[in-house]
Every structure is written in C-alpha cells, then in structure tokens.
Amino acid sequence: MKKETVITICRGLLILLFIYASFSKIFDPALSKRQMMAQPFPTFLSWGLLFLIPASEIVLSVLLMIESKSKKALLASVILMGMFTVYITTILLNFFNRVPCSCGGVIEKLTWGQHLVFNLFFLGVALTGYLMSKSKTIRSNLPQHYT
C-alpha cells in the first residue's frame, strides 16, 4: 500500500473519531457536563476541559483535512490521544479515589480496559500517520537520485 494512502486512511480515521467524539459532547451538553464534573479534577479544570476538549477535537479534524497542516495535526493527534491514554491508564491503576464516568456516545459502553485498547489503537493510528508523513517530507527533500 502506498505511503500516501496509509497517511490518508490514518487522517480519515482520526477525523471520524474526533468529529464523533466532539459532536457527542456538543449535542448532549447536559450529559457532557455531568460526566466532566464527575472527573477527579478541580472544578475549574473540569469547566475548562468541558469546552476545550470538543473544541480541540473539532480544530484537529479541520486541520487533518488540510494537506499543508496535516503533519502538525497528526502530531497534535498523537499528543491528544497520548494524554487520553495516560489518563485511562491512571484510572485502571487506581490512581484516583473514585472511577469517573466514561465518555459519551457508543464509547461509554466500553469498559475502562476496552477503552484503553480503543485509545491505544487510535494512538497507533495517529503515530503511524505522523511518522509516515514525517518520513515522506524528509524523502521529498532529498535529491532525486536518493528517492
């Protein structure tokens, strides 16, 4: 499979994930607020994340659609998925006194273990897309006889 095709598939999967996740929060604001306020964070941080997470997901989706911004958007996706994955890992390791509510939409039906696998998959998708787009740029900068 061509590198550009793999990168496009990675970008597409991440766009679908981020659009679905952000819209599930936006279209059910009462549930989103209840779930975010149940997180083991200080209230001011929960309020900030209530707006910051869906906004970040939408911005990343748009940037992933723009070819010239996609490499940076893939890197940002790696960072965001990495942060979500670390958070889920801390929950599974009983780092917090209580287990918070899960995500919205279909994802809320997953156990925390399943959610970790889900996130690891999408972290891998983001990392694959980023590394392949990074190597694509490096190769395109080489003189023609090296490619």
Contact map, one row per residue, 1 for C-alpha under 8 A:
111011000000000000000000000000000000000000000000000000000000000000000000000000000000000000000000000000000000000000000000000000000000000000000000000
111111000000000000000000000000000000000000000000000000000000000000000000000000000000000000000000000000000000000000000000000000000000000000000000000
111111100000000000000000000000000000000000000000000000000000000000000000000000000000000000000000000000000000000000000000000000000001000100000000000
011111110000000000000000000000000000000000000000000000000000000000000000000000000000000000000000000000000000000000000000000000000000100000000000000
111111111000000000000000000000000000000000000000000000000000000000000000000000000000000000000000000000000000000000000000000000000000000000000000000
111111111100000000000000000000000000000000000000000000000000000000000000000000000000000000000000000000000000000000000000000000001000000000000000000
001111111110000000000000000000000000000000000000000000000000000000000000000000000000000000000000000000000000000000000000000000011101100000000000000
000111111111000000000000000000000000000000000000000000000000000000000000000000000000000000000000000000000000000000000000000000001000000000000000000
000011111111100000000000000000000000000000000000000000000000000000000000000000000000000000000000000000000000000000000000000000000000000000000000000
000001111111110000000000000000000000000000000000000000000000000000000000000000000000000000000000000000000000000000000000000011011000000000000000000
000000111111111000000000000000000000000000000000000000000000000110000100010000000000000000000000000000000000000000000000000001001000000000000000000
000000011111111100000000000000000000000000000000000000000000000000000000000000000000000000000000000000000000000000000000000000000000000000000000000
000000001111111110000000000000000000000000000000000000000000000000000000000000000000000000000000000000000000000000000000000010000000000000000000000
000000000111111111000000000000000000000000000000000000000000100000000000000010000000000000000000000000000000000000000000010011000000000000000000000
000000000011111111100000000000000000000000000000000000000001110110000000000000000000000000000000000000000000000000000000000000000000000000000000000
000000000001111111110000000000000000000000000000000000000000100000000000000000000000000000000000000000000000000000000000000000000000000000000000000
000000000000111111111000000000000000000000000000000000000000000000000000000000000000000000000000000000000000000000000000000000000000000000000000000
000000000000011111111100000000000000000000000000000000001101100000000000000000000000000000000000000000000000000000000000000000000000000000000000000
000000000000001111111110000000000000000000000000000000001100100000000000000000000000000000000000000000000000000000000000000000000000000000000000000
000000000000000111111111000000000000000000000000000000000000000000000000000000000000000000000000000000000000000000000000000000000000000000000000000
000000000000000011111111100000000000000000000000000001001000000000000000000000000000000000000000000000011000000000000000000000000000000000000000000
000000000000000001111111110000000000000000000000000011101100000000000000000000000000000000000000000000000000000000000000000000000000000000000000000
000000000000000000111111111000000000000000000000000001000000000000000000000000000000000000000000000000000000000000000000000000000000000000000000000
000000000000000000011111111100000000000000000000000000000000000000000000000000000000000000000000000000011000000000000000000000000000000000000000000
000000000000000000001111111110110000000000000000000001000000000000000000000000000000000000000000000000010000000000000000000000000000000000000000000
000000000000000000000111111110010000000000000000000001000000000000000000000000000000000000000000000000000000000000000000000000000000000000000000000
000000000000000000000011111110000000000000000000000000000000000000000000000000000000000000000000000000000000000000000000000000000000000000000000000
000000000000000000000001111111110000000000000000000000000000000000000000000000000000000000000000000000000000000000000000000000000000000000000000000
000000000000000000000000111111111000000000000000000000000000000000000000000000000000000000000000000000000000000000000000000000000000000000000000000
000000000000000000000000000111111100000000000000000000000000000000000000000000000000000000000000000000000000000000000000000000000000000000000000000
000000000000000000000000100111111110000000000000000000000000000000000000000000000000000000000000000000010000000000000000000000000000000000000000000
000000000000000000000000110111111111000000000000010000000000000000000000000000000000000000000000000000010000000000000000000000000000000000000000000
000000000000000000000000000011111111100000000000010000000000000000000000000000000000000000000000000000000000000000000000000000000000000000000000000
000000000000000000000000000001111111110000000000000000000000000000000000000000000000000000000000000000000000000000000000000000000000000000000000000
000000000000000000000000000000111111111000000000000000000000000000000000000000000000000000000000000111100000000000000000000000000000000000000000000
000000000000000000000000000000011111111000000110110000000000000000000000000000000000000000000000000010000000000000000000000000000000000000000000000
000000000000000000000000000000001111111010100110000000000000000000000000000000000000000000000000000000000000000000000000000000000000000000000000000
000000000000000000000000000000000111111100000000000000000000000000000000000000000000000000000000000110000000000000000000000000000000000000000000000
000000000000000000000000000000000011111110000100000000000000000000000000000000000000000000000000001110000000000000000000000000000000000000000000000
000000000000000000000000000000000000011111000000000000000000000000000000000000000000000000000001110100000000000000000000000000000000000000000000000
000000000000000000000000000000000000101111101100000000000000000000000000000000000000000000000000000000000000000000000000000000000000000000000000000
000000000000000000000000000000000000000111111100000000000000000000000000000000000000000000000000000000000000000000000000000000000000000000000000000
000000000000000000000000000000000000100011111110000000000000000000000000000000000000000000000000000000000000000000000000000000000000000000000000000
000000000000000000000000000000000000000001111111000000000000000000000000000000000000000000000000000000000000000000000000000000000000000000000000000
000000000000000000000000000000000000000011111111100000000000000000000000000000000000000000000000000000000000000000000000000000000000000000000000000
000000000000000000000000000000000001101011111111110000000000000000000000000000000000000000000000000000000000000000000000000000000000000000000000000
000000000000000000000000000000000001100000111111111000000000000000000000000000000000000000000000000000000000000000000000000000000000000000000000000
000000000000000000000000000000000000000000011111111100000000000000000000000000000000000000000000000000000000000000000000000000000000000000000000000
000000000000000000000000000000000001000000001111111110000000000000000000000000000000000000000000000000000000000000000000000000000000000000000000000
000000000000000000000000000000011001000000000111111111000000000000000000000000000000000000000000000000000000000000000000000000000000000000000000000
000000000000000000000000000000000000000000000011111111100000000000000000000000000000000000000000000000000000000000000000000000000000000000000000000
000000000000000000000000000000000000000000000001111111110000000000000000000000000000000000000000000000000000000000000000000000000000000000000000000
000000000000000000000100000000000000000000000000111111111000000000000000000000000000000000000000000000000000000000000000000000000000000000000000000
000000000000000000001110110000000000000000000000011111111100000000000000000000000000000000000000000000000000000000000000000000000000000000000000000
000000000000000000000100000000000000000000000000001111111110000000000000000000000000000000000000000000000000000000000000000000000000000000000000000
000000000000000000000000000000000000000000000000000111111111000000000000000000000000000000000000000000000000000000000000000000000000000000000000000
000000000000000001101100000000000000000000000000000011111111100000000000000000000000000000000000000000000000000000000000000000000000000000000000000
000000000000000001100100000000000000000000000000000001111111110000000000000000000000000000000000000000000000000000000000000000000000000000000000000
000000000000000000000000000000000000000000000000000000111111111000000000000000000000000000000000000000000000000000000000000000000000000000000000000
000000000000001001000000000000000000000000000000000000011111111100000000100110000000000000000000000000000000000000000000000000000000000000000000000
000000000000011101100000000000000000000000000000000000001111111110000000000000000000000000000000000000000000000000000000000000000000000000000000000
000000000000001000000000000000000000000000000000000000000111111111000000000000000000000000000000000000000000000000000000000000000000000000000000000
000000000000000000000000000000000000000000000000000000000011111111101100100000000000000000000000000000000000000000000000000000000000000000000000000
000000000010001000000000000000000000000000000000000000000001111111101110110000000000000000000000000000000000000000000000000000000000000000000000000
000000000010001000000000000000000000000000000000000000000000111111100100000000000000000000000000000000000000000000000000000000000000000000000000000
000000000000000000000000000000000000000000000000000000000000011111111100000000000000000000000000000000000000000000000000000000000000000000000000000
000000000000000000000000000000000000000000000000000000000000001111111110000000000000000000000000000000000000000000000000000000000000000000000000000
000000000000000000000000000000000000000000000000000000000000000001111110000000000000000000000000000000000000000000000000000000000000000000000000000
000000000000000000000000000000000000000000000000000000000000001101111111100000000000000000000000000000000000000000000000000000000000000000000000000
000000000010000000000000000000000000000000000000000000000000001111111111110000000000000000000000000000000000000000000000000000000000000000000000000
000000000000000000000000000000000000000000000000000000000000000100111111111000000000000000000000000000000000000000000000000000000100110000000000000
000000000000000000000000000000000000000000000000000000000000000000001111111100000000000000000000000000000000000000000000000000000000000000000000000
000000000000000000000000000000000000000000000000000000000001001100001111111110000000000000000000000000000000000000000000000000000000000000000000000
000000000010000000000000000000000000000000000000000000000000000100000111111111000000000000000000000000000000000000000000000001101100000000000000000
000000000000000000000000000000000000000000000000000000000000000000000011111111100000000000000000000000000000000000000000000001100100000000000000000
000000000000000000000000000000000000000000000000000000000001000000000001111111110000000000000000000000000000000000000000000000000000000000000000000
000000000000010000000000000000000000000000000000000000000001000000000000111111111000000000000000000000000000000000000000001001000000000000000000000
000000000000000000000000000000000000000000000000000000000000000000000000011111111100000000000000000000000000000000000000001001100100000000000000000
000000000000000000000000000000000000000000000000000000000000000000000000001111111110000000000000000000000000000000000000000000000000000000000000000
000000000000000000000000000000000000000000000000000000000000000000000000000111111111000000000000000000000000000000000000000000000000000000000000000
000000000000000000000000000000000000000000000000000000000000000000000000000011111111100000000000000000000000000000000010011001000000000000000000000
000000000000000000000000000000000000000000000000000000000000000000000000000001111111110000000000000000000000000000000000001000000000000000000000000
000000000000000000000000000000000000000000000000000000000000000000000000000000111111111000000000000000000000000000000000000000000000000000000000000
000000000000000000000000000000000000000000000000000000000000000000000000000000011111111100000000000000000000000000000010000000000000000000000000000
000000000000000000000000000000000000000000000000000000000000000000000000000000001111111110000000000000000000000000010011001000000000000000000000000
000000000000000000000000000000000000000000000000000000000000000000000000000000000111111111000000000000000000000000000000000000000000000000000000000
000000000000000000000000000000000000000000000000000000000000000000000000000000000011111111100000000000000000000000000000000000000000000000000000000
000000000000000000000000000000000000000000000000000000000000000000000000000000000001111111110000000000000000000100110000000000000000000000000000000
000000000000000000000000000000000000000000000000000000000000000000000000000000000000111111111000000000000000000000010000000000000000000000000000000
000000000000000000000000000000000000000000000000000000000000000000000000000000000000011111111111000000000000000000000000000000000000000000000000000
000000000000000000000000000000000000000000000000000000000000000000000000000000000000001111111111001000000000000100000000000000000000000000000000000
000000000000000000000000000000000000000000000000000000000000000000000000000000000000000111111110000000000000000110000000000000000000000000000000000
000000000000000000000000000000000000000000000000000000000000000000000000000000000000000011111110000000000000000000000000000000000000000000000000000
000000000000000000000000000000000000000000000000000000000000000000000000000000000000000001111111111000000000000000000000000000000000000000000000000
000000000000000000000000000000000000000000000000000000000000000000000000000000000000000001111111100000000000000000000000000000000000000000000000000
000000000000000000000000000000000000000100000000000000000000000000000000000000000000000001100111111000000000000000000000000000000000000000000000000
000000000000000000000000000000000000000100000000000000000000000000000000000000000000000000000111111000000000000000000000000000000000000000000000000
000000000000000000000000000000000000000100000000000000000000000000000000000000000000000000000101111100000000000000000000000000000000000000000000000
000000000000000000000000000000000000001000000000000000000000000000000000000000000000000000100101111110000000000000000000000000000000000000000000000
000000000000000000000000000000000010011100000000000000000000000000000000000000000000000000000000011111000000000000000000000000000000000000000000000
000000000000000000000000000000000011011000000000000000000000000000000000000000000000000000000000001111100000000000000000000000000000000000000000000
000000000000000000000000000000000010000000000000000000000000000000000000000000000000000000000000000111110011000100000000000000000000000000000000000
000000000000000000000000000000000010000000000000000000000000000000000000000000000000000000000000000011111011000000000000000000000000000000000000000
000000000000000000001001100000110000000000000000000000000000000000000000000000000000000000000000000001111111000000000000000000000000000000000000000
000000000000000000001001000000000000000000000000000000000000000000000000000000000000000000000000000000111111100000000000000000000000000000000000000
000000000000000000000000000000000000000000000000000000000000000000000000000000000000000000000000000000011111110000000000000000000000000000000000000
000000000000000000000000000000000000000000000000000000000000000000000000000000000000000000000000000001111111110000100000000000000000000000000000000
000000000000000000000000000000000000000000000000000000000000000000000000000000000000000000000000000001111111111000000000000000000000000000000000000
000000000000000000000000000000000000000000000000000000000000000000000000000000000000000000000000000000001111111000000000000000000000000000000000000
000000000000000000000000000000000000000000000000000000000000000000000000000000000000000000000000000000000111111111100000000000000000000000000000000
000000000000000000000000000000000000000000000000000000000000000000000000000000000000000000000000000000000001111111100000000000000000000000000000000
000000000000000000000000000000000000000000000000000000000000000000000000000000000000000100110000000001000000011111110000000000000000000000000000000
000000000000000000000000000000000000000000000000000000000000000000000000000000000000000000010000000000000000011111111000000000000000000000000000000
000000000000000000000000000000000000000000000000000000000000000000000000000000000000000000000000000000000000011111111100000000000000000000000000000
000000000000000000000000000000000000000000000000000000000000000000000000000000000000000100000000000000000010011111111110000000000000000000000000000
000000000000000000000000000000000000000000000000000000000000000000000000000000000000100110000000000000000000000111111111000000000000000000000000000
000000000000000000000000000000000000000000000000000000000000000000000000000000000000000000000000000000000000000011111111100000000000000000000000000
000000000000000000000000000000000000000000000000000000000000000000000000000000000000000000000000000000000000000001111111110000000000000000000000000
000000000000000000000000000000000000000000000000000000000000000000000000000000001001100000000000000000000000000000111111111000000000000000000000000
000000000000000000000000000000000000000000000000000000000000000000000000000000000000100000000000000000000000000000011111111100000000000000000000000
000000000000000000000000000000000000000000000000000000000000000000000000000000000000000000000000000000000000000000001111111110000000000000000000000
000000000000010000000000000000000000000000000000000000000000000000000000000000001000000000000000000000000000000000000111111111000000000000000000000
000000000000000000000000000000000000000000000000000000000000000000000000000011001100100000000000000000000000000000000011111111100000000000000000000
000000000000000000000000000000000000000000000000000000000000000000000000000000000000000000000000000000000000000000000001111111110000000000000000000
000000000100110000000000000000000000000000000000000000000000000000000000000000000000000000000000000000000000000000000000111111111000000000000000000
000000000110010000000000000000000000000000000000000000000000000000000000011011001000000000000000000000000000000000000000011111111100000000000000000
000000000000000000000000000000000000000000000000000000000000000000000000011001000000000000000000000000000000000000000000001111111110000000000000000
000000100100000000000000000000000000000000000000000000000000000000000000000000000000000000000000000000000000000000000000000111111111000000000000000
000001110110000000000000000000000000000000000000000000000000000000000000010000000000000000000000000000000000000000000000000011111111100000000000000
000000100000000000000000000000000000000000000000000000000000000000000010011001000000000000000000000000000000000000000000000001111111110000000000000
000000000000000000000000000000000000000000000000000000000000000000000000000000000000000000000000000000000000000000000000000000111111111000000000000
001000100000000000000000000000000000000000000000000000000000000000000000000000000000000000000000000000000000000000000000000000011111111100000000000
000100100000000000000000000000000000000000000000000000000000000000000010000000000000000000000000000000000000000000000000000000001111111110000000000
000000000000000000000000000000000000000000000000000000000000000000000010000000000000000000000000000000000000000000000000000000000111111111000000000
000000000000000000000000000000000000000000000000000000000000000000000000000000000000000000000000000000000000000000000000000000000011111111100000000
001000000000000000000000000000000000000000000000000000000000000000000000000000000000000000000000000000000000000000000000000000000001111111110000000
000000000000000000000000000000000000000000000000000000000000000000000000000000000000000000000000000000000000000000000000000000000000111111111000000
000000000000000000000000000000000000000000000000000000000000000000000000000000000000000000000000000000000000000000000000000000000000011111111100000
000000000000000000000000000000000000000000000000000000000000000000000000000000000000000000000000000000000000000000000000000000000000001111111100001
000000000000000000000000000000000000000000000000000000000000000000000000000000000000000000000000000000000000000000000000000000000000000111111110001
000000000000000000000000000000000000000000000000000000000000000000000000000000000000000000000000000000000000000000000000000000000000000011111110000
000000000000000000000000000000000000000000000000000000000000000000000000000000000000000000000000000000000000000000000000000000000000000001111111011
000000000000000000000000000000000000000000000000000000000000000000000000000000000000000000000000000000000000000000000000000000000000000000011111111
000000000000000000000000000000000000000000000000000000000000000000000000000000000000000000000000000000000000000000000000000000000000000000000111111
000000000000000000000000000000000000000000000000000000000000000000000000000000000000000000000000000000000000000000000000000000000000000000000011111
000000000000000000000000000000000000000000000000000000000000000000000000000000000000000000000000000000000000000000000000000000000000000000000111111
000000000000000000000000000000000000000000000000000000000000000000000000000000000000000000000000000000000000000000000000000000000000000000110111111
